[in-house]
Amino acid sequence: MNSVKRIAGAARVAIPLLALCALAAPAAHAKTIVDEWASVAVPPPPKLEPVTIDPKTTALLMLDFVKQTCNEQRRPRCVASLPDVAKLLKGARASGTFVAYSYVIGGSAADILPEVARTEKEPTVFAGPDKFLNTDLDKILKEHGIKTVIVVGTAAHGAVLYTASEAALRGYKVIVPVDGSTAESTYAEQYVAWDLVNAPVVAKNVTLTSIAQVKF
């Protein structure tokens, strides 16, 4: 009888101990994106759409084409894009499309590269990646009756991504020529293109295109 009692007592002690061990054991968890990084499949490329611009309600935003960000050492892909961006700028001006520029904090309008230099009548703002943040950009665009913005610049994952996204969230229609949106790497350009046409709310207001497909 005593042995039976000892067994029963041991069982009563063992059950709480098992429960405590279960609580102490590491919980199973889902894999993170870092765990699965190497197995991520690249999505199919987004379609580039031809666009026809209404110069009366469209602005071309030339973002951070300055010596600090667009140079052979830091972003050679930006330098390579300059001839095509210059053609886009020329077409915009010839059609009467409004043009505005940005430059980086700590710089000045004088830093804008000569290949795509601004005229004295074209306004500038200086800010971090989001060119609407703490600037008069929205006010300037509204004063000129702008409803659509064409966004080109560098970096794709900085000024282009955040300014285009903010413009879309503010209700502007946004056109992004992918060959005018450059970064240090093709991966950065790729994920920005994907994000702009897949992000909630933003995507419905964004059209991806190429410079050659923009008609004024």
N, C-alpha and C positions, 0 to 999 in steps of 0.2 A: 504493500500500500504506500509506504514511504517513497519508494522508487517511482511510483506513478505520480505522486504529488510533485516530486522533484522534476520529472519530465514536463508536467503541466506548467510548473513555475518557469522552467527554462523557456518553454514555448511562449509564455506571456512576455518574457523579456526579449526574446528573439524577434517577435513581430514588430515592436516599435523600432528595434535596431535596424531591421530591414527597411522600414519606412524612411528612417533617417538616411540610410545609405542611398536609397533611391533619390532622395532630395539632393544629396550631395553629388550624385553622379552628373557629369556634364550633359547638358541637354542637347539633343540633336538639333542642328540648325540648317537652314537652307543655304545653299552655296551663294556666295556673293558674286558680283560681276567680275571681280578681280580673280576669284577662283576659276571662273569660266572664260577668262579673257581669250585664251588661245583657241577656244572652240567656237567663238562668235562668228557667225556667217555674215558676210557683207551683203546688205540689202541691194536689190537692183537699183540702178541709177534712176533718179527722177527725170521726167521728161522736160525738155526745154521747150518753152512755148514762144512762138513769135508774138510780138506786141507792137501795136501802133499807138503812138503817143499823141495825146491832145496837149499841145504846148501851152494852152491857156490855163490848164489846171494841173500841170506836172512840173516837178522840180527835180533837177539832177543834183544829188548830194555827193560831193567829192570829198571823201573822208580820209584825212591823214596822209595825203600824198606829199609827205615832207621828208627832208633829208635824214631825220632821225629814225624813221621807220621804213622808208622805201629806199634801200641801198643794197649794193652787191654783197656786203658782209652779213647783213641781218636778214634781208628778204629779197634774194635775187629774183624770185618769181614776181614780185611787185615791179621790179625794174623791167622785166621782160614784158609785163602787161601794159606798160606806158604807151607804146604806139597805138594799140587798140583803144585804150581809154582816151587818148587824145582825139581819135576819130569820133568817139562817142561825144566828147565835149564839143567838138567842132559842129557836129550835127545838131546838138542841143542849142547851141548859140545861134546857128543859122536859122533855126525854126522859131526862135524867140522863147524857147523853154527857159524857165527860171533856173539859175545855177547858184548853189551855195557851197561853201567850203568849211572844212574843220581842220584844226591843227592841234597838236598835243599840248598838254599842260607843260609849261616850262619853255615852250617854243614861241614862235610868232608867225604871222602870215608870210613874213619874208622867207620862211623855211620851206614853203611850198615849191616843189620842183619846177624848173622852167619848162619842162615838156608839157606840163598841164597847168601852167601859171594862171592865176585868177586875174580878172580885170578889176579896176577900182570900184566898179558898180556892184560887184558880186560880194555878198556879205560873208563873213566868217564867224565861226564860233569856236571856242576852245573848251575842251572837256575831256573826261576820261572816255571809256568805251561807249557809254550811252550819251550821244550828242544832244539829247533832249534834257538831260539832267543838269539842273542849275544853269541853263542857258536860255536864250530867247528864240531858239530854233522853232518851236511850235508857234510862237507868236509871229515870227517872220513868215512862216509858211501860210498861216491863216490870213495874214494881211495881204498876201498875194493870191488868195483864192485857190491854194494848192490842195488837191485831193489825192494825188498820186505822187509817190517819190521813187526815183530810180536811185538805188544805193550801190555805189562802188567805193572801194578803198581797201585799206589794210590796217589792222590785220582782219582777216576773215572772221576769226574767232574772238575778235575784240570789237572794233568800231562797227564793222558790218553786221555782225550777229546781233549786238545789243541795240544798235540804232534802228536796224530794220525791224526787229522784234517790237521795240517800243513804238515805232511808227504804226505797225499793224495793230497793236493794242489800243492805240489812240484813234483808230478808225481809218487811217490812211490806207490806200491800196499801195502795195509795195512791189516794185520790180527789182530783181537782183540778177544782173548779168554775171554768171559764175566766172567768166574769164576776166572780170574786173574786180574780183574779190579774192585776194591773195593772202598767203600766210607763209610761215617758215617751212611748212610741210604740206604735202598733198593730203595727208590724213586730216589735218585741221580743216582744210577747204572742203573735204568730203563730208565730215560730220556736220559742218555748218549748213551745207546744201541740204543734207537730209533733215536736219532739225527744222529749218525754216519752212519746209513743206509738210512737216509731220507734227510740229508742236501744237498743243491744244490752243484754240482761239487764234493764234498767230497764223497758222497755216492757211486759213480761209481767206486771208488778205494778201498772201504772198504768191508771186509768180516768178519762177526761175526762167531765165532766158540766157542768150549769149549776146554779145555786143552786135554781132552781125545781124541778129534777128530783131533788133530795135529799129523801128521805122518812125521818123518824125514827120 
